[in-house]
Amino acid sequence: MVAGPLVRVVEAGLGPEAQVRLVVSRVSDPAPLRSAWSSSGAVLEQVGERLHATTTVEALARAAGRSLGADEAGRLDRDLRQTIAACTGPAAVLILPGGRLATDVRPAVMGILNVTPDSFSDGGALYPGGHPGTAVDVGLRLLSEGADLLDVGGESTRPGAQPVESSEELRRVLPVIEALAGEGACVSVDTSKAVVARAATAAGAAIVNDVSGARDPALLDAVAQSGAGYVLMHTRGTPADMQRRATYDDVVAEVYEFLADGLERCEEAGIPLDHVLVDPGLGFAKTPEHNLALLRALRQFRGLCRPVLVGASRKSFLGEWLGRADPADRLEGSLACVAAAVSCGAAVVRVHDVRPTVSVARVTHAIATGHAEWPVAAMNAPTARSRPGA
């Protein structure tokens, strides 16, 4: 658990005297802070141990200085200012082996390669038939359509999915990773197993996308030793039982606090924080209503000071909203989530349908920023000749 106060910015104005809507949690004793803060004119509500307020940065800093110990007040002040800067400024950059993902310039598109026989999205079209050639060819096509990086997974994480042996997962992903990395692709491996992470990063994967929520110290150690990037995702339980655990009092607050705790575990394990992305885990131990709440609150997760990855593509909650059982028939819903995510400052969108996603992301980014440029996002990205319009 994060030591000391944690600040989550709901909405921020510009400047130290601008009004800010925020939530403060994990204060050792919230009563003195609440009293001092109220006297400054802040509009306050206490919900459990969390203080919800509309205030200014300076009013909170003064209240903390009067009511908390020096260390706790100092941490709260630093956290508040860093959080507001992260929410209102450009997205953080992700450092990767041999390069960086320039998410401070524009959002990156991650194309999905499910090398499994039981993928929810394509029914196992990439495995086992034609392995690994079929998956490699699809990966190259996704790069030609504008994907900045590719996420290769060898174990289904759909609700109810059962785990596979490490040896089988390695048979599925390693030839694909080696081939795509050999072509200059920036590759992520979607795994929660330390042995797979070690072999995949040795084969050229630059990122480990861990859907387990950083619960395995051995996996974190493997990432730290490899120097790879790391996706810290919120979840509960395992894919086999996670939907039975989708119970929250405040899903946005609880997911935010989980990710804040996870960042501390990453740092303690030796993973530099500038190597980490955060993912609220849409569809993982979430109801459709939880997913909607998280999508509406995406900008708040920028306050964790790390790039935010969003993966809504073809997921079942879109099927429920659209009345479409076939995952392949959820394109419009997936693209709507991409537009919402990009407009809220998401750094990476993880998708099956790359070409339309790039178009939507480019236009949304241009509207949000006033800039139409779409430069290469990764220094270790595919060569320019593989990109549209090159």
C-alpha positions in Angstrom: 0.0 0.0 0.0 1.2 3.5 -0.8 2.6 5.1 2.3 1.1 8.5 3.2 -1.5 10.6 1.4 -2.7 9.9 -2.1 -4.3 12.7 -4.2 -6.6 12.0 -7.2 -7.5 15.0 -9.4 -11.0 14.8 -10.8 -10.9 18.1 -12.6 -8.1 20.8 -12.6 -8.0 24.4 -13.6 -4.8 26.2 -14.6 -2.7 28.1 -12.0 -2.2 27.7 -8.2 -5.3 29.7 -7.4 -7.6 27.9 -9.9 -10.4 25.7 -8.5 -9.6 22.0 -8.5 -11.9 19.0 -7.8 -9.9 16.3 -6.0 -10.0 13.4 -3.7 -7.5 12.9 -0.9 -7.2 9.4 0.7 -4.8 7.6 3.1 -4.3 10.5 5.4 -3.3 9.3 8.9 -6.2 11.3 10.5 -8.5 13.0 8.1 -10.5 14.9 10.8 -7.9 17.7 11.5 -7.2 18.1 7.7 -11.0 18.4 7.1 -11.4 21.0 9.8 -8.4 23.1 8.6 -9.5 22.8 5.0 -13.1 23.8 5.7 -11.9 27.0 7.3 -10.2 27.9 4.1 -13.5 27.9 2.2 -13.1 24.6 0.5 -16.3 22.7 -0.3 -15.8 19.3 1.4 -17.4 16.0 1.7 -16.0 13.0 3.5 -16.9 9.6 2.0 -15.5 6.8 4.2 -11.8 7.7 4.7 -11.7 9.8 1.5 -12.1 13.6 1.4 -13.8 15.0 -1.7 -13.2 18.7 -2.2 -13.4 21.7 -4.5 -10.5 23.9 -3.5 -7.3 25.4 -4.7 -3.8 24.0 -4.6 -2.6 26.6 -2.2 -5.6 26.2 0.1 -4.9 22.5 0.5 -1.2 23.1 1.0 -1.9 25.6 3.8 -4.5 23.3 5.4 -2.1 20.3 5.3 0.6 22.4 6.8 -1.6 23.4 9.8 -3.1 20.0 10.4 -0.6 17.3 9.5 2.9 16.4 10.5 5.7 17.9 8.4 6.5 14.7 6.5 2.9 13.9 5.7 2.1 17.5 4.7 5.1 17.7 2.5 4.2 14.5 0.8 0.6 15.6 0.2 1.8 18.9 -1.2 4.3 17.2 -3.6 1.8 14.6 -4.7 -0.9 17.2 -5.4 1.4 19.4 -7.5 2.8 16.4 -9.4 -0.6 15.0 -10.0 -2.0 18.3 -11.4 1.0 18.7 -13.7 0.5 15.2 -15.0 -3.2 15.7 -15.6 -2.8 19.0 -17.4 0.5 18.5 -19.2 1.5 16.0 -22.0 1.5 12.3 -21.3 4.7 10.8 -19.8 7.2 9.1 -22.1 7.8 5.4 -21.8 11.5 4.3 -21.8 12.1 1.0 -23.6 15.2 -1.1 -24.4 16.9 0.7 -27.3 14.5 3.6 -27.5 11.4 5.3 -26.1 7.7 5.5 -26.9 7.1 9.2 -27.6 3.6 9.3 -26.0 4.2 12.9 -25.0 3.8 13.8 -28.7 0.8 11.6 -29.7 -0.9 8.4 -28.6 0.5 5.1 -29.8 -1.6 2.3 -31.4 -0.9 -1.2 -30.1 -2.0 -4.0 -32.4 -3.2 -7.3 -30.9 -1.9 -10.7 -32.0 -3.7 -13.5 -30.1 -1.6 -16.6 -30.8 -4.1 -18.9 -29.1 -6.7 -21.5 -30.2 -9.4 -20.0 -28.0 -9.2 -16.2 -28.6 -12.5 -14.5 -27.8 -12.0 -12.0 -30.7 -11.1 -14.3 -33.6 -11.8 -17.8 -32.5 -8.1 -18.8 -32.8 -7.5 -17.8 -36.4 -3.8 -17.4 -35.8 -3.1 -20.7 -34.1 -2.3 -23.6 -34.5 -2.8 -23.6 -38.3 0.1 -22.1 -40.2 2.0 -21.3 -37.0 4.1 -19.1 -36.8 3.8 -17.8 -40.4 0.2 -16.8 -40.2 0.7 -14.7 -37.1 3.8 -13.1 -38.4 2.1 -12.1 -41.6 -0.8 -10.6 -39.7 1.6 -8.7 -37.5 3.4 -7.3 -40.5 0.1 -6.3 -42.0 -0.9 -4.5 -38.7 2.4 -2.6 -38.9 1.7 -1.6 -42.5 -1.7 -0.3 -41.3 0.0 2.0 -38.8 0.5 0.0 -35.6 3.3 1.4 -33.5 3.8 -1.7 -31.5 2.4 -5.3 -31.4 1.1 -7.2 -28.3 1.7 -10.9 -28.7 -0.2 -13.2 -26.4 -0.2 -17.0 -26.1 -2.8 -17.5 -23.3 -6.4 -16.4 -23.5 -7.4 -14.0 -20.8 -11.1 -13.9 -21.7 -13.5 -14.3 -18.7 -13.6 -18.0 -17.7 -10.4 -18.9 -19.6 -8.2 -21.6 -18.1 -4.4 -21.2 -17.8 -2.0 -23.1 -20.2 1.4 -24.6 -19.4 4.4 -22.3 -19.8 6.0 -24.7 -22.3 2.9 -24.4 -24.6 2.7 -20.6 -24.2 6.4 -20.4 -25.2 5.8 -22.5 -28.2 3.1 -20.2 -29.3 4.7 -16.8 -28.8 8.5 -17.1 -29.1 8.7 -17.8 -32.9 6.3 -14.9 -33.5 8.2 -12.5 -31.3 11.6 -13.4 -32.7 10.4 -12.9 -36.3 8.6 -9.6 -35.7 11.4 -8.2 -33.5 13.8 -9.2 -36.3 11.8 -7.1 -38.7 12.3 -4.1 -36.4 8.9 -4.2 -34.7 8.4 -2.9 -31.2 6.9 -6.0 -29.6 5.0 -6.6 -26.3 4.4 -10.0 -24.8 1.1 -10.5 -23.0 1.9 -12.8 -20.2 1.7 -13.2 -16.4 4.4 -15.9 -16.2 8.0 -15.0 -15.2 9.5 -17.8 -17.3 7.7 -16.6 -20.4 8.6 -13.0 -19.7 12.3 -13.9 -19.4 12.3 -15.9 -22.7 10.2 -13.3 -24.6 12.4 -10.4 -23.6 15.5 -12.4 -24.5 13.8 -13.0 -27.9 13.3 -9.3 -28.5 10.1 -8.3 -26.7 10.5 -4.7 -25.4 7.4 -4.7 -23.1 5.8 -7.2 -20.7 2.0 -6.7 -20.6 1.0 -8.4 -17.3 -2.8 -8.9 -16.8 -2.2 -10.3 -13.3 -1.9 -6.9 -11.6 1.8 -7.2 -10.5 1.0 -9.9 -8.0 4.0 -12.2 -8.9 7.4 -10.9 -7.5 9.2 -13.3 -9.8 7.6 -11.7 -12.9 8.5 -8.2 -11.6 12.1 -9.4 -11.1 12.2 -10.8 -14.6 11.1 -7.4 -16.0 13.5 -5.5 -13.8 16.4 -7.7 -15.0 15.5 -7.4 -18.6 15.1 -3.6 -18.6 11.8 -4.0 -20.5 8.8 -1.8 -20.3 5.9 -3.0 -18.1 2.1 -2.7 -18.2 0.6 -2.6 -14.8 -3.0 -3.5 -15.1 -5.8 -3.5 -12.5 -7.6 -6.8 -12.0 -8.9 -9.1 -9.4 -8.5 -12.9 -9.2 -7.7 -14.7 -12.4 -9.5 -14.9 -15.8 -11.3 -18.0 -14.6 -13.0 -16.3 -11.6 -12.5 -12.5 -12.0 -16.1 -11.6 -13.0 -17.3 -13.0 -9.6 -15.0 -10.4 -8.0 -16.5 -7.3 -9.7 -17.8 -5.6 -6.6 -16.7 -2.1 -5.7 -17.9 0.7 -3.4 -16.1 3.3 -5.7 -14.6 1.6 -8.8 -12.6 4.7 -9.9 -11.1 5.3 -6.5 -10.3 1.6 -5.9 -8.7 1.1 -9.3 -6.7 4.3 -8.9 -5.4 3.2 -5.4 -4.6 -0.3 -6.7 -2.5 1.1 -9.5 -0.7 3.6 -7.1 0.1 0.6 -4.9 1.3 -1.4 -7.9 3.7 1.4 -8.9 5.3 1.2 -5.5 5.7 -2.6 -5.9 7.3 -2.1 -9.3 9.8 0.4 -7.9 10.6 -1.8 -5.0 11.2 -4.7 -7.5 13.7 -2.6 -9.4 11.6 -1.5 -12.3 12.2 2.2 -13.1 8.9 4.0 -13.1 9.7 5.6 -16.5 9.4 2.0 -17.9 5.8 1.5 -16.6 2.4 2.1 -18.2 -0.8 1.9 -16.2 -4.0 0.2 -17.4 -7.3 0.4 -15.6 -8.2 -3.1 -16.9 -11.5 -2.6 -18.8 -13.3 -5.9 -18.8 -11.2 -7.5 -16.0 -13.3 -8.0 -12.9 -15.6 -5.2 -14.1 -19.3 -5.0 -14.9 -20.4 -2.9 -18.0 -21.3 -0.1 -15.5 -17.8 -0.2 -14.0 -16.2 0.0 -17.5 -18.4 3.0 -18.3 -17.3 4.7 -15.1 -13.6 4.1 -15.8 -13.9 5.3 -19.4 -15.6 8.5 -18.1 -12.8 9.0 -15.6 -9.8 8.1 -17.8 -8.1 11.5 -17.5 -7.9 11.1 -13.7 -5.5 8.2 -14.2 -3.0 10.5 -15.9 -2.5 11.7 -12.3 -0.4 8.6 -11.6 2.3 10.3 -13.7 2.6 7.4 -16.0 1.3 6.8 -19.6 -2.2 5.3 -19.6 -3.0 2.3 -21.8 -6.6 1.6 -22.7 -7.9 -1.7 -24.1 -11.6 -1.8 -24.9 -11.4 -3.4 -28.4 -14.2 -5.8 -29.1 -14.8 -6.5 -25.5 -18.1 -8.1 -24.2 -19.3 -4.9 -22.5 -19.5 -3.3 -25.9 -21.5 -6.3 -27.1 -24.0 -5.7 -24.3 -24.3 -2.0 -25.1 -24.7 -2.6 -28.8 -26.6 -5.8 -28.7 -24.0 -7.6 -30.7 -22.8 -11.1 -29.7 -20.1 -11.5 -32.3 -16.9 -9.7 -31.2 -15.9 -8.9 -34.8 -19.2 -6.9 -35.1 -18.2 -4.4 -32.4 -16.0 -2.1 -34.5 -18.1 1.1 -34.0 -18.1 0.6 -30.2 -14.4 0.0 -30.2 -13.7 3.1 -32.2 -15.9 5.2 -30.0 -13.8 4.1 -27.0 -10.6 5.0 -28.9 -11.9 8.5 -29.5 -13.0 8.9 -25.9 -9.6 7.5 -24.7 -7.5 9.7 -26.9 -9.6 12.8 -26.0 -9.0 12.0 -22.3 -5.2 11.8 -22.8 -4.6 8.0 -23.1 -1.1 7.3 -24.2 -1.7 3.9 -25.8 -4.8 2.2 -27.3 -4.7 -1.6 -27.6 -6.8 -2.7 -30.6 -7.6 -5.5 -33.0 -8.6 -3.2 -35.9 -5.6 -1.0 -36.6 -6.3 0.8 -39.8 -9.6 2.4 -38.7 -8.2 3.0 -35.2 -5.3 5.0 -36.6 -7.7 7.2 -38.5 -9.9 7.8 -35.5 -6.9 8.4 -33.2 -5.3 10.9 -35.6 -8.4 13.0 -36.1 -9.3 12.9 -32.4 -5.7 13.9 -31.5 -5.8 16.7 -34.0 -9.1 18.1 -32.6 -7.8 17.8 -29.0 -4.5 19.5 -29.6 -4.9 21.6 -32.7 -2.0 19.8 -34.3 -2.4 17.4 -37.3 1.2 16.0 -37.2 1.5 12.2 -36.6 5.2 11.5 -36.2 6.8 8.1 -35.6 6.0 7.2 -31.9 8.9 4.8 -31.1 12.6 5.0 -31.8 12.7 1.2 -32.2 9.5 1.2 -34.3 9.3 -0.4 -37.8 11.1 1.4 -40.6 9.4 4.3 -42.4 8.8 2.2 -45.5 6.3 0.0 -43.7 4.1 2.9 -42.7 1.1 4.3 -44.5 2.0 7.2 -46.8 5.7 6.6 -46.5 
